[in-house]
């Protein structure tokens, strides 16, 4: 992913430094995806996925930035119009089968979730990461990714309990306001 092309997705917003590092890391190690976290790759071609409503105001507050899994789910930063910077805004996953969920309070929390190294599962009712110890194969550059997070943010590979807590805490803090915002544009039920 060309950085200039990636930056154009965010219009006039300041791009968070940790998101820039993630793009550079992906470019350096995996050449466009899946090299360090199963199912994840930087990609900005998901505006077409924001077709829940014809109202253009809906997509104005969402910044798609990454593929979330192999089936078409994708991550967006939700500009909740708070005083937070883009790097501090909540992360939403749009499921390929219709589920929409808050998954992290910010980019760094999503980066931490990616250390679990499995695809996200998104249904209408819930979102989760599941790792089958029997079938799990680490991504090729997973150890390098964990080393990056350790060196730059003092984060270790996430445990299942920590992962669940990150998602739960993000939903506790942002789900109600996100659902209220979405309900202006379409029925969530």
N, C-alpha and C positions, 0 to 999 in steps of 0.2 A: 504494500500500500504506500503510495507516494504521500509524503507528509502534507504537501500543499493541497493535494486532492482531499486528504482526510480533513484538514483544517477548513476547507470550503464548506464542509457539511455543517459547521457550527456558525456560519455567517460571521457576525461581529463579536461573538463571545470569545473570551480568553480561554484557551485550551489548557486544561489542568496539566501540570508537569508530569504527574504520574501516568496520565493517559498518553502523553507524548512518549514517555519511556516505554510504555506497553507496545505502542506501534513500532518503535525502533527495535525493541527486543524481538517482536514477531518477524519483522523484516530481516533482522540479522540471523535468527535461528531457524525459523520455520518457513521462510519464503512465502508467506501468505496463508498460513493457517494450520491448525491442528498439531503443530509441532511441540507445544508445551502444555496444552490443556485440552483434553478430549472434547470435541464438538465446538470449541471456541475459535473464532478467527475474526480479526478486525475487518469490517465491511460496512460501507455506508449506503449500499444500494437497497435499503429496506423501506424507503419512504412509500413504495408501492404497497407494503404490508400494512400501512396505516390507513386502511380503507374502511374503518369501522363507521365512518361518517363522511358525508360530502362537505361538511363544514371545514373550511381551511384553517380555522382557529385551532382545531384539534392538533394538527401536526405542527403548528407554530411553537408549541411548548414541548415538543419531543424531538430529541436528537438521536436518531438511530446510529449506532456505531459498531456493532459486532453481531456476528452470527453466534447463536447460543447452542445450537445442536445441528445434527445432520438432517433433521426433518423440516427445517424452515423457521424455527423460532429465532427471535432476535432481541438484543438488548437495546434499550434507549435510556438516555438521561432525561428525566422529567424536570423541566423548569417549572417549579412550583411557585414561582414569582415571589420567593422569599428574598431575604437579604444575603442568602448564601451564594458562594461562587459556584460556577459550573462543576467544579471538582467536589463540592460538598452536597450536590443535589442528589435526590434519590434515583436509584436504578430500577427500571421496570423491565420485565421480560414479557414479550408478546408471543404467545404460543401459536404454533402453526395450526392448531385445532381450536383456537378461540380464547384460551385462557389468558388473562392479563393479570400480572402480579408484581407487587413491589418485592424485590429480592435483596436489596442492599441499601444502606443509607447513603452510600457515596461510591465513587470509583474505587477507592482503596479497599473498601470492604468487598467489592466484587472481585478485585484482584486476589484478595485473600481466599475467597470462595473457590477461585480457579485452581488453587493449590490442591484441591480434592481430586482434580484430574479426571472427572467424569462428566458426561453430558448432563445438562439439566433436563428434567422431565416437567412438562407444563401441561396441566389439564385445566378444564374449566374450574374445578374446585380447589386445586392445590398446585404447588410447585415444590420440587425437591430434587436432591441429588442422590442417586443410589449407586453404591459401588458393590459389585459382586466380586468377592474375593476369589471366587473360582475362575471368573472370566476376565478380570481386570488386567489390562496391559498398560503399563505406564507410557505416557507420551515420550517421544524421543528426547526432547529437551526439557523434560519436567524438572530434573535436578538443577539445571541451569536457571530455570525460572524461580525455583525455590531459593537458590543462592542469591538471585537478584533481589527478591523480597526481603531476605534476611539482611543483605548488605545495605539496602536503601531504606527499609522501613522496620527492621528488626522483627519481621514476621516469620514464623515457622509454618510448615505445612499444617493445614487445618485438620482438626479431628471432626468426626461426625457430629459430636455434641456441640462443638464450637460453630460448625456450619449451621446446624439447626437454630442455634441461638442468634446468629447474625440475621438469618431470614426472619425469625420470629420478632426480634427487636425492630427490624426495619418495618415490618408490617404493623407492629403495634404503634410505631411512631407516625407512619405515613399512609397506611391503607385507607383510613376514613377520609382523609382530605383528598387522596387520589381518587377514590370512588366517587366522592362528591363532585370533584372536577369532571370526571368522565361522564357522570350522569347528565351534565349539561348537553352532551353531544349524542348519547345513545343509552339505551336501557342495558344495564349490566346483568340483569337476570336471565 
